[in-house]
């Protein structure tokens, strides 16, 4: 299970997953009913044959994580995803904040 960091900024959320050894094609990222789903998987096979023996090695690495998103995430806006140096970075925009209600006092005469 890759480690995950979540950072909230005034305009967005940034989520990072530590997933070294993968390529960007190994990931599947989706949002379904305000839940972020991130999964990754890769497999590797190595076969070696010599005169007296043969050797075959298999390696499988998969993970799946889900995260309930807060109501402030704008799921209508396109999320950004990048993978570099073993870190999958996601950027999710926030909804525009509602303007605060300005109270005005009315004097009674």
PyMOL commands that set and color helices and strands:
alter all, ss='L'
color gray80, all
select helices_A, chain A and resi 24-26
alter helices_A, ss='H'
color red, helices_A
select strands_A, chain A and resi 4-8+12-18+27-32+35-49+54-68+80-84+87-93
alter strands_A, ss='S'
color yellow, strands_A
deselect
rebuild
show_as cartoon
